[in-house]
């Protein structure tokens, strides 16, 4: 029993490491998507700004 008491169960350490790794991967993927679509978003914002011209009488 003394050996069983000395060994440490690392289950929660592995679960925590896996969760943190998944969060990092998701963040990196989202960031790359944002960078990829940034020029399209900028173009849409410019078109919206051009469409919002007010006509003064």
C-alpha positions, 0 to 999 in steps of 0.5 A: 500500500505504501507504493500505491500511496506514493504514486500520484494520479496524473489524470486531471493533469492530463485532462487539463493539459488536453483542454489547454492544448485544444483552447490554444489550437482553436485560438490559433485557427480563429486568428488565422481566419481573421487574418485571411478575411481581413481584406474582404472585411475592409472592402465591405466596410469601404463599400458601406461607407460609400453607400452611406453618402447623404444627399443634401438639398 
